[in-house]
Amino acid sequence: MANFKGLVTGILSSSTFGLIPLFTLPLMAQGMTFDSILFYRFLTAGVAIGILLPIRGESFVIRKSELPTLCYLSLFYVMSALFLFWGYNYLPSGVATTIHFMYPVFVTLIMSIIYHERLSAIIITAIILAISGVASLSISDTEQGIDLTGIGIVLISAISYALYIVRVNKSKVRNMNGTKLTFYVLMIGSLIFLLNAQLKGGVQSIPDGKAFMNILMLAILPTVVSNLALVYAIKNIGSTLTAILGAMEPLTALSIGILVFAEPLTPTIALGFILIISAVSLIILAQPIQKGLRQLVIQLKRH
């Protein structure tokens, strides 16, 4: 049951994370810098989770030895968010989102090389399907060329997010309550963005009510919901499976493009959708398939 909930929350995390362009691009169009946007996003989300903690009867208390870990986890998450937003200045949001999705590859490499995690044939197949789906989605966006600087920037975002995912599961805060962990990551992150904004002239004011609503939704859906679901998923199904389920992130972003911004559904986009959905379905069915194969082998040996 815990594994099933982990799979569901993993999909929820990546799906809501894919909503970032929906709320971010209008704010950038109004002239807000990504330092200011991210400061408001992290602060609002941190306050929301801070209110949630005592309601759920959870303490704010942490050990001194956990603070350095929380700081570097926050730094990884800050770098991921900052470089993704920066990438929007160079690349279309759909392309940036699909490149950011390369983080499962980096998670898999880190887990395999550093932590010697063995990958099953089913998981490897799912990775290939997911990456192929992202590649197919990217093809339709390359007609006007892709800025190599933007690609490099978003790849840094992907690597930073991969490090965050891995270290959440392999650090001193591994057993910390997920809500508390997310609260400290966001609040430390908001302080980092505040300092960064001050170095560039200060935090901008929110232009109007529409911008306020976009900031609020950006803080709640792709931040509070996504982060809480992410931590829960990592703790129940591990870093690798959680990362692979991130295939829902570009799928969500492209769905928004089609449904909200009336972007065309091309054959390459349709193929990408099919490949990504197949990959996610394979992840969900991985354990039943492996169990069925083991039982089949046992029966064959008996005969």
Secondary structure, DSSP 8 states (H G I E B T S, - for coil): -HHHHHHHHHHHHHHHHTTHHHHHHHHHHTT--HHHHHHHHHHHHHHHHHHHHHHTT------GGGHHHHHHHHHHHHHHHHHHHHHTTTS-HHHHHHHHTTHHHHHHHHHHHTS-----HHHHHHHHHHHHHHHHHHHTT-TT---HHHHHHHHHHHHHHHHHHHHHHSSTTTTS-HHHHHHHHHHHHHHHHHHHHHTTT------SHHHHHHHHHHHIIIIIIHHHHHHHHHHHHHHHHHHHGGGHHHHHHHHHHHHTS-----HHHHHHHHHHHHHHHHHHHHHHHHHHHHHHHHHHHH-
